[in-house]
Amino acid sequence: MGSAKEIAQILNNPLEFISRLSIVDKGGKSIKLRPNAEQVQILDALLRGDDTLILKGRQIGSSTIVSAYLFWKFYTSVEPVTIAILSHKLASSKHLLGIHKNFYNNLPQFLKRPLSTDNTTEMRFDDSGSGIIAVSAEGKGGLRSFTCSYLQISEYAFAPNPEELKATALSALNNGQLIIESTANHFNDALHQEIGAYERGEAKWNYLFFPWFSHKEYAEKIPKKEQPVEWTESEIALKEEWDLTDEQLWWRRGKLGKMGNKQKFAREYPACIEDAYSISGATYLQREDFEQIEVCQVDPHDMSVFEEEQKGDKYAIGVDVSAGVGADWSVLYVVSKRTYQIVAMYRSNEISPVYLAERIIDIGTSYNNALVLVESNNFGNVVLNEMSHRGYRNIWKDEKGKDWITTLKSKTEMFENLKVMVQQGYIQILDNIVYSELRAITVNDRGGIELKYIGDAHSDKVALALAYMALEKVNLPQVEFLPQWIKDKRARKIVDRGGVSIATKRRY
């Protein structure tokens, strides 16, 4: 049994305390927790007390070390603090609580203290009153029924309603510490949004991500019989980009050979955020669909022009309309029939439907009396009526003379059409906002298209899809052919998709 002085030294040193905790290894055997280099970095970040955001990659044990840190807080507190483990499913929260229970059950006897509560959703010390509870978003009113000093959100990227989950979690925190740790789900998921906000300086996080080459064990000595190694061009590029050693490259080549797929390697062993979000899964459009598309940064407000109107060309405009009261955005895209490229776009979340109609007429007129497709919803009808009232007649109608109404069938039709435009190389340039939106489209279990809006919602993807639907009804005044540069790029894309390796890092 340890002396009072020895116990105090252990309790005051989190790494010393954590090193006495036990975990269950993959073989089901109880072993002592010996934090690796990445876990020590996570612990150092947590000890600063700031809100922490962790993008989990491979099995580095981030959930384990976060649990160990919170268990140390739970054990050493002399006040009745509450630590909450929150997930969108109660089973996930209970699983993490199980890690804490294992910590407690395997404590050295001289460190054990009696619990007043010990069940499947809570454990609490008798003397201090401090406790750990497992809660979920699916519980009836569960998120609003507690306050806590520390809160861990697990697998945040998979929450059905992440914004509400985070908002309610923050309201439950008593000026305490928020820890979010999650694997990537799909491009532009809730976790990805938080990372983007951090990188733009809009959110304060201790943000942690570990590229594969930061792991010391991910290097392998090159056998003498294999020397000198003939590196491929892509391997040389990776070595220069990430300052890799030959041993790291050799390990990567061996791992890649076993996995047989570069995308799988990038997903499991990411070098950067884009690698982590190369995950396909239920994503409607895949990462490789955009490899030959240039993504450019644009101002998210007002007008962006890529090309002025050209004599002899015809244009189509797709419009998605909002109320114009500072919430959702009204968006329009102008596309060329001759080149199939986006030539202009307009965004505003403050313009009213009436004034939007006036703006559409100005833009449509300047682009050779473009064909305009506006969705016939509540605000869209206001725009359509105002355009007709002002005498603009080149408005899209179906074969029965009716305006566009978005149904399950028509939504699928317009996005399948847009998917063809992307995959077959018609579209050569996209702005960063619509690119992110397109990457975020997912397919549900029933095969339906899910248009997710997270954070500051835009409707760019809808407007773009409508623009290309309208373009089908646009005819040039004479027989025109795609310019040779578009044909060449489309041909290269087809060849690349058939065998050339996917780029490991994308800049935009």
C-alpha positions as CSV (number, residue, x, y, z in Angstrom):
1,M,0.0,0.0,0.0
2,G,1.3,3.4,-0.9
3,S,2.0,6.1,1.7
4,A,-0.1,9.3,1.7
5,K,2.8,11.2,0.2
6,E,3.2,8.6,-2.6
7,I,-0.5,8.7,-3.4
8,A,-0.5,12.5,-3.5
9,Q,2.4,12.4,-6.0
10,I,0.5,10.0,-8.2
11,L,-2.7,11.9,-8.1
12,N,-1.0,15.3,-8.8
13,N,0.7,13.9,-11.9
14,P,-1.8,12.9,-14.6
15,L,0.6,10.9,-16.6
16,E,1.8,9.0,-13.5
17,F,-1.9,8.3,-12.6
18,I,-2.9,7.3,-16.1
19,S,0.1,4.9,-16.4
20,R,-1.5,2.9,-13.5
21,L,-4.8,2.5,-15.3
22,S,-5.6,-0.8,-17.2
23,I,-7.1,-1.3,-20.6
24,V,-8.2,-4.3,-22.5
25,D,-6.1,-5.1,-25.6
26,K,-7.3,-6.5,-28.9
27,G,-6.8,-10.0,-27.5
28,G,-9.1,-9.4,-24.6
29,K,-6.2,-9.2,-22.1
30,S,-6.0,-6.6,-19.4
31,I,-2.8,-4.6,-19.7
32,K,-1.4,-1.3,-18.3
33,L,-2.0,1.8,-20.3
34,R,1.3,3.1,-21.6
35,P,0.5,6.3,-23.6
36,N,2.2,6.5,-27.0
37,A,3.6,9.7,-28.4
38,E,0.3,10.8,-30.0
39,Q,-1.6,10.1,-26.8
40,V,0.9,12.2,-24.8
41,Q,0.3,15.0,-27.2
42,I,-3.5,14.7,-26.8
43,L,-3.1,14.6,-23.0
44,D,-0.9,17.8,-23.1
45,A,-3.6,19.6,-25.1
46,L,-6.3,18.5,-22.8
47,L,-4.4,19.6,-19.7
48,R,-4.4,23.1,-21.0
49,G,-8.1,23.1,-20.3
50,D,-9.2,24.5,-23.6
51,D,-11.9,23.0,-25.8
52,T,-10.3,20.3,-27.9
53,L,-11.2,18.9,-31.4
54,I,-9.6,15.6,-32.5
55,L,-9.9,14.1,-35.9
56,K,-9.2,10.4,-35.4
57,G,-7.3,8.5,-38.0
58,R,-5.9,5.0,-37.3
59,Q,-5.9,3.2,-34.0
60,I,-3.9,5.8,-32.1
61,G,-6.1,5.4,-29.0
62,S,-7.6,8.9,-28.9
63,S,-10.8,7.7,-27.2
64,T,-8.8,5.8,-24.6
65,I,-6.6,8.8,-23.7
66,V,-9.5,11.2,-23.5
67,S,-11.3,8.7,-21.2
68,A,-8.2,8.4,-19.1
69,Y,-7.9,12.2,-18.8
70,L,-11.5,12.5,-17.8
71,F,-11.2,9.6,-15.3
72,W,-8.3,11.4,-13.7
73,K,-10.4,14.5,-13.4
74,F,-13.3,12.4,-12.0
75,Y,-11.1,10.7,-9.5
76,T,-9.1,13.7,-8.2
77,S,-11.9,16.2,-7.9
78,V,-12.8,17.3,-4.4
79,E,-15.9,19.0,-5.7
80,P,-19.1,17.2,-7.0
81,V,-18.3,17.8,-10.7
82,T,-20.1,15.9,-13.4
83,I,-18.4,14.6,-16.5
84,A,-20.8,13.8,-19.4
85,I,-20.1,11.4,-22.3
86,L,-22.4,12.3,-25.1
87,S,-23.1,10.6,-28.4
88,H,-25.9,10.4,-30.9
89,K,-26.5,6.8,-29.7
90,L,-26.7,5.7,-26.1
91,A,-24.9,2.5,-26.9
92,S,-21.8,4.5,-27.9
93,S,-21.9,6.6,-24.7
94,K,-22.3,3.4,-22.6
95,H,-19.3,1.8,-24.4
96,L,-17.1,4.8,-23.4
97,L,-18.5,4.7,-19.8
98,G,-17.4,1.0,-19.9
99,I,-13.8,2.2,-20.3
100,H,-14.1,4.2,-17.2
101,K,-15.6,1.3,-15.3
102,N,-12.7,-0.9,-16.4
103,F,-10.3,1.8,-15.2
104,Y,-12.0,1.8,-11.8
105,N,-12.3,-2.0,-11.4
106,N,-8.6,-2.5,-12.1
107,L,-7.2,0.3,-9.9
108,P,-4.6,-0.7,-7.4
109,Q,-6.4,-1.5,-4.2
110,F,-4.8,1.3,-2.3
111,L,-6.3,3.8,-4.8
112,K,-9.9,2.4,-4.8
113,R,-12.6,4.5,-3.2
114,P,-16.3,3.5,-2.7
115,L,-18.9,4.4,-5.3
116,S,-22.4,5.7,-4.3
117,T,-23.8,5.0,-7.8
118,D,-22.7,2.4,-10.3
119,N,-25.0,1.4,-13.1
120,T,-25.0,1.3,-17.0
121,T,-25.3,5.1,-17.4
122,E,-23.6,6.5,-14.3
123,M,-20.9,6.1,-11.8
124,R,-20.4,8.4,-8.9
125,F,-18.0,8.6,-5.9
126,D,-19.5,8.5,-2.4
127,D,-17.1,11.0,-0.8
128,S,-16.7,13.8,-3.4
129,G,-19.9,13.3,-5.2
130,S,-18.1,13.6,-8.5
131,G,-19.6,11.5,-11.3
132,I,-19.5,10.4,-14.9
133,I,-22.7,10.0,-16.9
134,A,-23.5,8.5,-20.3
135,V,-26.2,10.4,-22.2
136,S,-27.4,10.5,-25.8
137,A,-29.2,12.7,-28.3
138,E,-31.9,10.0,-28.7
139,G,-32.9,10.0,-25.0
140,K,-36.1,11.9,-24.2
141,G,-35.0,15.3,-22.9
142,G,-31.7,13.8,-21.8
143,L,-29.5,16.6,-23.1
144,R,-31.5,19.2,-21.2
145,S,-31.6,17.5,-17.9
146,F,-28.1,17.9,-16.6
147,T,-25.2,20.4,-16.2
148,C,-21.6,19.3,-16.3
149,S,-18.0,20.6,-16.0
150,Y,-16.5,18.4,-18.7
151,L,-18.3,17.1,-21.8
152,Q,-17.0,14.6,-24.4
153,I,-18.9,14.3,-27.7
154,S,-18.0,11.1,-29.5
155,E,-18.3,10.5,-33.2
156,Y,-19.7,13.9,-33.8
157,A,-19.5,13.6,-37.6
158,F,-22.2,10.9,-37.5
159,A,-24.8,12.8,-35.5
160,P,-28.1,13.2,-37.4
161,N,-28.5,16.8,-36.1
162,P,-25.0,17.9,-35.1
163,E,-25.8,21.6,-34.8
164,E,-28.5,21.1,-32.2
165,L,-26.4,18.4,-30.5
166,K,-23.5,20.9,-30.1
167,A,-25.7,23.8,-29.0
168,T,-27.5,21.8,-26.4
169,A,-24.2,20.4,-25.1
170,L,-22.8,23.9,-24.8
171,S,-25.8,25.0,-22.8
172,A,-25.2,22.0,-20.4
173,L,-21.6,22.9,-19.8
174,N,-21.0,25.0,-16.7
175,N,-18.1,27.1,-18.1
176,G,-16.3,23.8,-18.6
177,Q,-14.3,22.0,-21.2
178,L,-15.7,20.5,-24.4
179,I,-13.9,17.7,-26.1
180,I,-15.0,16.5,-29.5
181,E,-13.3,13.4,-31.0
182,S,-14.6,11.7,-34.1
183,T,-13.6,9.9,-37.2
184,A,-14.5,11.4,-40.6
185,N,-17.8,10.6,-42.1
186,H,-18.2,12.4,-45.4
187,F,-16.9,15.6,-47.0
188,N,-18.3,18.7,-45.3
189,D,-19.7,16.7,-42.4
190,A,-20.1,18.4,-39.0
191,L,-16.6,17.6,-38.0
192,H,-15.2,18.9,-41.3
193,Q,-17.2,22.1,-40.7
194,E,-15.6,22.6,-37.3
195,I,-12.1,22.0,-38.7
196,G,-12.8,24.6,-41.5
197,A,-14.1,27.1,-38.9
198,Y,-10.9,26.6,-36.9
199,E,-8.7,27.0,-40.0
200,R,-10.5,30.2,-40.9
201,G,-10.0,31.6,-37.4
202,E,-13.7,31.5,-36.7
203,A,-13.5,29.0,-33.9
204,K,-11.1,28.5,-31.0
205,W,-10.0,24.9,-30.6
206,N,-7.1,22.8,-29.5
207,Y,-7.2,21.0,-32.9
208,L,-5.4,17.8,-33.2
209,F,-4.7,15.7,-36.3
210,F,-1.9,13.2,-36.8
211,P,-0.6,12.4,-40.3
212,W,0.6,8.9,-40.8
213,F,4.2,9.9,-41.1
214,S,4.2,11.4,-37.6
215,H,4.1,7.8,-36.3
216,K,7.6,6.6,-35.6
217,E,6.6,2.9,-36.2
218,Y,5.4,3.7,-39.7
219,A,8.9,3.3,-41.2
220,E,10.7,0.1,-42.4
221,K,14.3,-0.6,-43.1
222,I,14.9,-1.3,-46.8
223,P,16.4,-4.8,-47.3
224,K,19.8,-4.7,-48.9
225,K,18.6,-6.9,-51.8
226,E,16.1,-4.2,-52.7
227,Q,18.7,-1.4,-52.8
228,P,18.9,0.9,-54.6
229,V,15.1,1.5,-54.8
230,E,13.6,2.9,-57.9
231,W,11.0,5.3,-56.7
232,T,8.0,6.2,-58.8
233,E,7.3,9.9,-59.7
234,S,4.3,10.0,-57.3
235,E,6.5,8.6,-54.5
236,I,9.2,11.2,-55.2
237,A,6.5,13.9,-55.2
238,L,5.2,12.7,-51.8
239,K,8.7,12.6,-50.4
240,E,9.3,16.2,-51.3
241,E,5.9,17.4,-50.2
242,W,5.9,15.8,-46.8
243,D,9.7,15.5,-46.2
244,L,9.5,11.7,-46.0
245,T,12.5,9.4,-45.4
246,D,13.2,6.5,-47.6
247,E,12.2,4.2,-44.8
248,Q,8.8,5.8,-44.5
249,L,8.3,5.5,-48.2
250,W,9.3,1.9,-48.1
251,W,6.8,1.2,-45.3
252,R,4.1,3.0,-47.3
253,R,4.8,1.0,-50.5
254,G,4.5,-2.2,-48.5
255,K,1.3,-1.2,-46.8
256,L,-0.1,0.0,-50.0
257,G,0.7,-3.3,-51.7
258,K,-1.2,-5.2,-49.0
259,M,-4.2,-2.9,-49.2
260,G,-4.2,-2.8,-53.0
261,N,-6.0,0.5,-53.1
262,K,-4.6,4.1,-52.8
263,Q,-8.0,5.5,-51.7
264,K,-8.2,3.0,-48.9
265,F,-4.6,3.8,-47.8
266,A,-5.4,7.5,-47.9
267,R,-8.5,7.0,-45.8
268,E,-6.8,4.8,-43.2
269,Y,-3.5,6.5,-43.2
270,P,-4.1,10.2,-44.1
271,A,-1.3,12.6,-44.7
272,C,-3.7,15.6,-44.7
273,I,-7.3,16.5,-44.1
274,E,-8.3,15.8,-47.7
275,D,-7.0,12.3,-47.4
276,A,-9.1,11.7,-44.3
277,Y,-12.1,12.9,-46.3
278,S,-11.4,10.8,-49.3
279,I,-13.8,8.4,-47.8
280,S,-16.4,7.3,-50.3
281,G,-19.1,5.4,-48.4
282,A,-22.5,7.0,-49.0
283,T,-21.1,10.1,-50.8
284,Y,-23.0,10.8,-54.0
285,L,-20.0,12.1,-55.9
286,Q,-16.6,10.7,-55.2
287,R,-13.2,12.4,-54.8
288,E,-11.9,11.2,-58.1
289,D,-14.9,12.7,-60.0
290,F,-13.3,16.1,-59.3
291,E,-9.7,15.4,-60.1
292,Q,-9.7,17.2,-63.5
293,I,-11.8,20.1,-62.2
294,E,-10.2,23.4,-61.1
295,V,-11.6,24.7,-57.8
296,C,-11.3,28.5,-57.4
297,Q,-12.0,30.7,-54.4
298,V,-14.8,33.3,-54.8
299,D,-16.3,35.9,-52.6
300,P,-19.4,34.3,-51.1
301,H,-21.4,37.5,-51.6
302,D,-22.8,39.3,-54.7
303,M,-21.7,38.6,-58.3
304,S,-18.7,36.6,-59.6
305,V,-18.0,36.7,-63.4
306,F,-15.7,34.2,-65.1
307,E,-16.5,35.2,-68.6
308,E,-18.5,38.0,-70.2
309,E,-21.2,37.1,-72.7
310,Q,-20.0,36.0,-76.1
311,K,-21.6,36.8,-79.4
312,G,-23.2,33.7,-80.9
313,D,-23.4,31.9,-77.6
314,K,-26.5,31.0,-75.7
315,Y,-26.9,30.7,-71.9
316,A,-29.0,29.1,-69.2
317,I,-29.6,30.3,-65.7
318,G,-30.6,28.2,-62.7
319,V,-32.0,29.9,-59.6
320,D,-32.7,28.8,-56.1
321,V,-34.7,31.4,-54.1
322,S,-34.8,32.3,-50.4
323,A,-36.7,34.8,-48.4
324,G,-33.8,37.3,-48.3
325,V,-33.9,37.9,-44.6
326,G,-30.3,37.1,-43.8
327,A,-30.7,33.3,-43.4
328,D,-30.7,31.1,-46.4
329,W,-29.2,32.3,-49.6
330,S,-30.6,33.1,-53.0
331,V,-28.2,31.7,-55.7
332,L,-28.1,31.7,-59.4
333,Y,-25.6,30.2,-61.9
334,V,-25.1,31.2,-65.6
335,V,-23.8,28.4,-67.8
336,S,-22.7,28.5,-71.5
337,K,-24.2,26.2,-74.1
338,R,-21.1,26.4,-76.3
339,T,-18.6,25.4,-73.6
340,Y,-20.8,24.0,-70.8
341,Q,-18.9,26.1,-68.4
342,I,-20.1,28.3,-65.5
343,V,-19.6,31.9,-66.7
344,A,-21.1,33.8,-63.8
345,M,-22.8,33.4,-60.4
346,Y,-24.7,35.5,-58.0
347,R,-25.4,35.0,-54.2
348,S,-27.2,37.0,-51.6
349,N,-29.0,36.2,-48.4
350,E,-30.5,39.7,-48.1
351,I,-32.1,40.4,-51.5
352,S,-35.9,40.0,-51.5
353,P,-37.6,37.8,-54.1
354,V,-39.0,40.9,-55.9
355,Y,-35.6,42.5,-56.3
356,L,-34.0,39.2,-57.1
357,A,-36.4,39.0,-60.1
358,E,-35.0,42.3,-61.3
359,R,-31.4,41.1,-60.8
360,I,-32.2,37.9,-62.8
361,I,-33.6,40.0,-65.6
362,D,-30.5,42.2,-65.7
363,I,-28.2,39.2,-65.8
364,G,-30.3,37.2,-68.2
365,T,-30.6,40.1,-70.6
366,S,-26.8,40.7,-70.5
367,Y,-26.2,37.1,-71.3
368,N,-28.0,37.1,-74.6
369,N,-31.5,36.7,-73.2
370,A,-30.6,33.5,-71.2
371,L,-33.2,30.8,-70.5
372,V,-34.0,31.0,-66.8
373,L,-35.2,28.1,-64.7
374,V,-36.6,29.0,-61.3
375,E,-38.0,26.4,-58.9
376,S,-41.7,27.0,-58.4
377,N,-41.9,27.1,-54.7
378,N,-43.3,29.8,-52.4
379,F,-40.6,32.4,-53.0
380,G,-39.9,31.1,-56.5
381,N,-43.4,31.9,-57.5
382,V,-42.9,35.5,-56.4
383,V,-39.8,35.7,-58.7
384,L,-41.6,34.0,-61.6
385,N,-44.6,36.3,-61.4
386,E,-42.4,39.4,-61.1
387,M,-40.3,38.4,-64.1
388,S,-43.4,37.8,-66.2
389,H,-44.9,41.1,-65.0
390,R,-41.7,42.9,-66.1
391,G,-41.8,41.3,-69.5
392,Y,-39.1,38.7,-69.4
393,R,-40.4,35.8,-71.5
394,N,-37.5,33.4,-71.8
395,I,-38.5,31.3,-68.7
396,W,-38.2,27.5,-68.6
397,K,-41.4,25.5,-69.0
398,D,-41.9,21.8,-69.3
399,E,-43.7,20.1,-72.2
400,K,-47.0,20.9,-70.6
401,G,-46.1,24.6,-70.2
402,K,-45.6,24.3,-66.4
403,D,-42.9,25.7,-64.2
404,W,-40.3,23.4,-62.5
405,I,-41.5,21.7,-59.3
406,T,-39.0,19.8,-57.3
407,T,-40.3,16.3,-56.4
408,L,-38.4,13.2,-55.5
409,K,-38.3,12.2,-59.2
410,S,-37.3,15.6,-60.5
411,K,-34.6,16.1,-57.8
412,T,-33.1,12.7,-58.7
413,E,-33.3,13.7,-62.4
414,M,-31.5,17.0,-62.0
415,F,-28.7,15.7,-59.8
416,E,-28.1,12.7,-62.0
417,N,-27.8,15.1,-64.9
418,L,-25.3,17.2,-62.9
419,K,-23.4,14.1,-62.0
420,V,-22.9,13.3,-65.7
421,M,-21.7,16.8,-66.3
422,V,-19.1,16.4,-63.5
423,Q,-18.0,12.8,-64.2
424,Q,-17.8,13.0,-68.0
425,G,-15.6,16.1,-67.9
426,Y,-18.0,18.7,-69.2
427,I,-17.5,20.9,-66.2
428,Q,-13.9,22.2,-66.0
429,I,-14.2,24.8,-63.1
430,L,-16.2,25.1,-59.9
431,D,-16.1,27.6,-57.1
432,N,-15.1,26.5,-53.7
433,I,-18.6,26.8,-52.2
434,V,-20.5,24.7,-54.6
435,Y,-17.5,22.2,-54.7
436,S,-17.9,21.7,-51.0
437,E,-21.7,21.4,-51.3
438,L,-21.4,18.8,-54.1
439,R,-18.9,16.8,-52.1
440,A,-21.3,16.8,-49.1
441,I,-24.3,15.2,-51.0
442,T,-24.9,11.7,-49.6
443,V,-27.1,8.8,-50.5
444,N,-29.4,7.3,-47.8
445,D,-30.1,3.7,-47.1
446,R,-33.0,3.8,-49.6
447,G,-30.9,5.2,-52.4
448,G,-32.3,8.7,-52.1
449,I,-30.2,11.8,-52.5
450,E,-29.7,13.7,-49.2
451,L,-28.9,17.4,-49.5
452,K,-27.3,18.3,-46.2
453,Y,-27.1,21.9,-44.9
454,I,-24.7,22.4,-42.1
455,G,-23.8,25.8,-40.6
456,D,-24.2,28.7,-42.9
457,A,-26.4,27.0,-45.5
458,H,-26.2,27.7,-49.2
459,S,-28.3,26.5,-52.1
460,D,-25.6,26.6,-54.7
461,K,-25.8,22.9,-55.7
462,V,-29.5,23.3,-56.4
463,A,-29.1,26.4,-58.5
464,L,-26.2,24.7,-60.5
465,A,-28.3,21.5,-61.0
466,L,-31.2,23.6,-62.3
467,A,-28.9,25.6,-64.6
468,Y,-27.7,22.4,-66.3
469,M,-31.3,21.1,-66.6
470,A,-32.2,24.4,-68.3
471,L,-29.2,24.1,-70.6
472,E,-30.7,21.0,-72.2
473,K,-33.4,23.2,-73.8
474,V,-31.0,25.8,-75.1
475,N,-30.0,25.6,-78.7
476,L,-27.3,27.4,-80.5
477,P,-28.2,29.4,-83.6
478,Q,-26.1,27.1,-85.7
479,V,-24.4,23.7,-85.4
480,E,-21.7,24.1,-82.8
481,F,-19.1,21.7,-81.5
482,L,-17.3,21.6,-78.1
483,P,-14.0,23.5,-78.3
484,Q,-11.0,21.2,-78.8
485,W,-9.6,22.2,-75.3
486,I,-12.7,20.7,-73.7
487,K,-12.5,17.6,-75.8
488,D,-8.9,17.1,-74.8
489,K,-9.6,17.5,-71.1
490,R,-12.5,15.2,-71.3
491,A,-10.3,12.6,-73.0
492,R,-7.6,13.0,-70.4
493,K,-10.1,12.5,-67.6
494,I,-11.4,9.3,-69.1
495,V,-7.9,8.0,-69.4
496,D,-7.0,9.1,-65.9
497,R,-10.1,7.4,-64.4
498,G,-9.1,4.2,-66.1
499,G,-5.7,3.9,-64.4
500,V,-3.7,6.9,-63.4
501,S,-3.3,7.3,-59.6
502,I,-5.4,9.8,-57.8
503,A,-3.6,12.9,-56.5
504,T,-2.7,12.6,-52.8
505,K,-3.3,16.2,-52.0
506,R,-5.6,18.8,-53.4
507,R,-5.1,22.6,-53.0
508,Y,-7.9,25.1,-53.4
